[in-house]
Structure formats: C-alpha cells, structure tokens
Amino acid sequence: MKGSFRVALFTNGFLAIVLLIVGVICFVPHGVMTAGKLSDRVYYSGNTDSKYVSLMFNVYWGTEYLPQILDTLDEYGVKATFFIGGSWADDNAQTLREIAERGHELGNHGYFHKDQSKLSLSENRSEIDVCGKLVQQLTGKAPSLFAPPSGAYAEATVDAAQELGYKVILWSKDTIDWRDHDQSLIYSRATKDLKGGDLILAHPTRETAAALPSVLHFFRENGWEQVIVSENISGTERA
C-alpha cells in the first residue's frame, strides 16, 4: 500500500508540473516569451530621457482612411512611421508613394502578415527581404525598421532582421484600434500616462483617423514631441 501511495503521489506531482508548464506556454503573450538576451535585441520604447513619442501605423488594410490620417499629420506639421505590409504595397503602390512623398518614415511589416515566431530563419529572411525590396522599388526609400506582425517573434526573426540590416520594433502603448472601434478609447490609450520614448501602435481605421487630431493636440499642449521611430530610438542601441 505504501509503495502504491508513493507511486500515485509521484505521478500526481509530475502531472501537476506538466500542467503548470503547459499553462505558462499557452498564456504568456507573444514577445514576452522571448526573455533575457533576445528581448534585449528588440525595441519596446525609445529615448526615455526625452519628450519624444512616436505614432506607428501598421498598414495591411484601411487604405480609405489613410488620406485623412496624412492630412491631419500635415495639419499638425509632424511625421509618423508607417510599417508597410508587402502584399498591401503591391496593390496600393500610389498610396504608398504618397506616404513617402509626404515625408513620413517607411518601415517593414513583412510581406504576408505571417506569424514570424513560427518561421525558420530562411522563411523569416524571405518575408522581411521581399517586403523591404518592394518598398524600396516603389518609393526609392529602403526601410531600416521591422515590426513583426502581431508582435510575434523568435530568435530566428531577430537574427534574420539583423542580418538584413533592420532594427526590430515592438511598442510600449497599443491603441488596439483594430479590435475596439471606439474613438474615445483609442484617444485614451494613445495619451494616458505617457512616458518619454513611448512607441504607440495604431492602424488606419475610421475611428483612429477621427481620434488623431485630438491625440496630436494633446501631445502639443502637454509638451510631447511627435517624432518618427528612428529618431525616438536614436542613441538607445540594442545588442
């Protein structure tokens, strides 16, 4: 009986450990799993000693809202960073050129919006390289920043990006505008508890376009300077 009890106790303990490990793997969000040295190679924010903030627009859709966003940025005399999806660029070359011609920074967002944390080194390299070359071909501007779709990355992603000369960009604030189509909520997420170096993620949605004037007005009135991401992260080199 004692031997059976010990076996049952050992088995139950082993199962509890397995379940704990599985739970950690399942519930830790993308990006957070890459702890230690890997996360040190990724930018989640810029210059924390500055009054810089940066709006970043990931573009795979929402083409119809980009003219309003671009006009608002012009009205406030500021530039933003647009991370371009390659498949979107293929279908919207003229809009991409307009973003570039208005002086905004172009970043790379991969060609097909794949989960790059699940890709091999060569697959990561292809997704990034094809998109970057297309953006350069269409605009004459070679992107140097890469934002992995959905913030999903692994060591192979960072290795591939750095081999191709890219810095990997995540974010410190997320408007979650792709999910929550609420103008006031987008405004709040973009402006609440701002810190120097904040990288603020957004997308070209109707509500984001509508909230943008208020967001930029808040920046101006509270001493924050809207800058492109490469300026924000300047001097904060990663390994």
C-alpha positions in Angstrom: 0.0 0.0 0.0 2.8 2.4 0.9 4.5 1.7 -2.4 1.3 2.3 -4.4 0.8 5.5 -2.4 4.3 6.8 -3.2 3.8 6.0 -7.0 0.4 7.8 -7.0 2.0 10.8 -5.2 4.9 10.9 -7.6 2.6 10.6 -10.7 0.2 13.3 -9.5 3.1 15.6 -8.7 4.7 15.0 -12.1 1.3 15.7 -13.8 0.9 19.0 -11.8 4.3 20.1 -13.0 3.5 19.3 -16.6 0.2 21.2 -16.4 1.9 24.2 -14.9 4.5 24.3 -17.8 1.7 23.9 -20.4 -0.2 26.7 -18.8 2.8 29.1 -18.8 3.4 28.3 -22.5 -0.2 28.8 -23.5 -0.9 32.0 -21.7 2.3 34.0 -22.0 1.7 36.6 -24.8 3.8 36.9 -27.9 7.0 38.8 -27.3 7.0 38.3 -23.6 8.1 34.7 -24.1 11.4 35.9 -25.6 13.0 36.9 -22.3 16.6 37.7 -21.5 19.1 38.4 -24.2 16.6 38.0 -27.1 14.2 40.8 -25.8 17.3 43.0 -25.2 17.7 43.0 -29.0 14.2 44.4 -29.6 13.0 48.0 -29.1 9.8 48.3 -27.0 10.4 52.1 -26.5 12.7 54.9 -27.5 14.6 57.6 -25.6 13.1 57.5 -22.1 15.0 60.7 -21.1 13.3 62.7 -23.9 9.9 64.2 -24.5 9.6 62.1 -27.7 6.6 60.0 -28.6 6.0 58.1 -31.8 2.8 57.1 -33.5 3.3 53.9 -35.6 0.7 52.8 -38.2 0.8 49.2 -39.3 -0.7 49.1 -42.8 -2.2 46.0 -44.4 -5.7 47.4 -44.9 -7.6 50.7 -44.2 -6.4 52.4 -47.4 -9.5 54.5 -47.5 -8.6 56.2 -44.1 -5.0 57.0 -45.0 -5.7 60.3 -46.8 -7.4 61.7 -43.7 -4.6 60.5 -41.5 -2.0 62.0 -43.8 -3.9 65.3 -44.0 -4.1 65.5 -40.2 -0.4 64.8 -39.7 0.3 67.6 -42.3 -2.0 69.9 -40.4 0.0 69.5 -37.2 3.3 69.6 -39.0 4.5 66.2 -37.8 5.8 63.0 -39.3 4.9 59.4 -38.3 6.2 56.0 -39.1 4.2 53.6 -41.3 5.1 49.9 -41.2 4.1 48.6 -44.6 2.8 45.2 -45.4 4.3 44.0 -48.7 1.1 42.4 -50.1 -0.7 45.7 -49.4 2.0 47.7 -51.1 1.7 45.5 -54.2 -2.0 46.6 -54.5 -1.6 50.2 -53.3 1.6 51.5 -54.9 0.3 55.0 -55.4 -0.9 55.4 -51.8 2.5 54.1 -50.6 4.3 56.6 -52.7 2.1 59.4 -51.3 3.0 58.4 -47.7 6.7 58.6 -48.7 6.4 61.8 -50.7 4.8 63.5 -47.7 8.0 62.8 -45.8 6.9 60.0 -43.4 9.1 57.2 -42.4 8.5 53.8 -44.0 9.1 50.6 -42.0 8.8 46.9 -43.0 5.9 44.8 -41.7 6.6 41.6 -43.6 5.0 40.6 -46.9 2.1 38.3 -46.0 1.5 39.1 -42.3 2.6 35.7 -41.1 3.3 34.6 -37.5 7.0 35.0 -37.8 7.7 33.4 -34.4 6.8 30.1 -36.2 9.0 30.6 -39.3 12.5 29.3 -39.9 15.5 31.6 -40.3 15.2 31.4 -44.1 11.4 31.9 -44.1 11.8 35.0 -41.8 14.5 36.3 -44.0 12.3 35.9 -47.1 9.2 37.6 -45.5 11.3 40.6 -44.5 13.6 40.9 -47.5 10.9 40.7 -50.2 8.8 43.4 -48.5 11.8 45.7 -48.0 12.9 45.4 -51.6 9.4 46.0 -52.8 9.0 49.2 -50.7 12.4 50.4 -51.9 11.5 49.7 -55.6 8.2 51.5 -55.3 9.4 54.6 -53.3 13.2 54.7 -53.7 13.4 54.5 -49.9 14.9 51.5 -48.2 13.3 50.7 -44.8 15.6 50.0 -41.8 13.0 49.2 -39.2 11.0 45.9 -39.0 7.8 45.4 -37.0 6.8 41.8 -36.7 3.1 41.2 -37.4 1.1 40.8 -34.2 4.3 41.4 -32.3 5.2 37.7 -32.7 8.9 36.9 -33.0 11.5 34.4 -32.1 15.3 34.2 -32.2 15.2 33.4 -35.9 13.1 36.5 -36.6 15.5 38.8 -34.9 18.5 37.1 -36.4 17.0 37.4 -39.9 16.1 41.1 -39.4 19.5 42.0 -38.1 21.3 40.1 -40.9 19.3 42.2 -43.4 20.2 45.4 -41.5 16.9 46.0 -39.7 16.1 47.0 -36.1 13.2 45.1 -34.7 10.4 47.4 -33.3 7.6 46.5 -30.9 5.6 49.0 -28.9 5.0 50.4 -25.4 1.4 51.5 -25.9 -1.2 49.8 -28.0 -4.5 51.5 -29.1 -6.0 48.1 -30.1 -7.9 50.1 -32.7 -8.2 47.0 -35.0 -10.5 45.4 -32.3 -12.1 48.3 -30.4 -13.6 50.7 -32.8 -14.2 53.4 -30.2 -12.7 56.9 -30.8 -12.6 57.9 -27.2 -10.9 54.6 -26.1 -8.3 55.0 -28.9 -7.6 58.5 -27.7 -7.3 57.4 -24.1 -4.9 54.6 -24.9 -2.7 56.9 -27.0 -2.4 59.6 -24.4 -2.8 58.2 -20.9 0.3 58.0 -18.7 2.7 58.9 -21.5 6.3 58.4 -20.9 9.4 59.6 -22.8 10.2 57.3 -25.7 6.7 55.8 -26.0 6.1 53.9 -29.2 2.3 54.0 -29.8 0.8 51.3 -32.1 -2.2 52.2 -34.3 -3.8 51.2 -37.6 -5.6 53.1 -40.3 -9.2 52.7 -39.0 -12.1 55.1 -39.3 -12.0 55.8 -35.5 -8.3 56.2 -35.4 -8.4 58.8 -38.2 -11.2 60.6 -36.2 -9.2 60.5 -32.9 -5.9 61.6 -34.4 -6.5 65.4 -34.2 -7.2 65.2 -30.5 -4.2 62.9 -29.9 -1.9 65.3 -31.7 -3.4 68.3 -29.9 -2.8 66.6 -26.6 0.8 66.0 -27.5 1.3 69.6 -28.4 -0.5 71.0 -25.4 1.4 68.8 -22.9 4.9 69.3 -24.3 5.3 65.9 -26.1 7.1 65.9 -29.5 5.7 63.5 -32.1 8.7 62.1 -34.0 9.4 59.2 -36.3 10.5 56.0 -34.6 14.2 56.1 -35.9 14.6 59.5 -34.2 12.9 58.2 -31.0 15.2 55.2 -30.7 18.4 57.1 -31.7 21.1 56.6 -29.1 19.4 53.6 -27.4 21.2 50.9 -29.3 20.3 47.2 -28.6 22.7 44.3 -28.6 
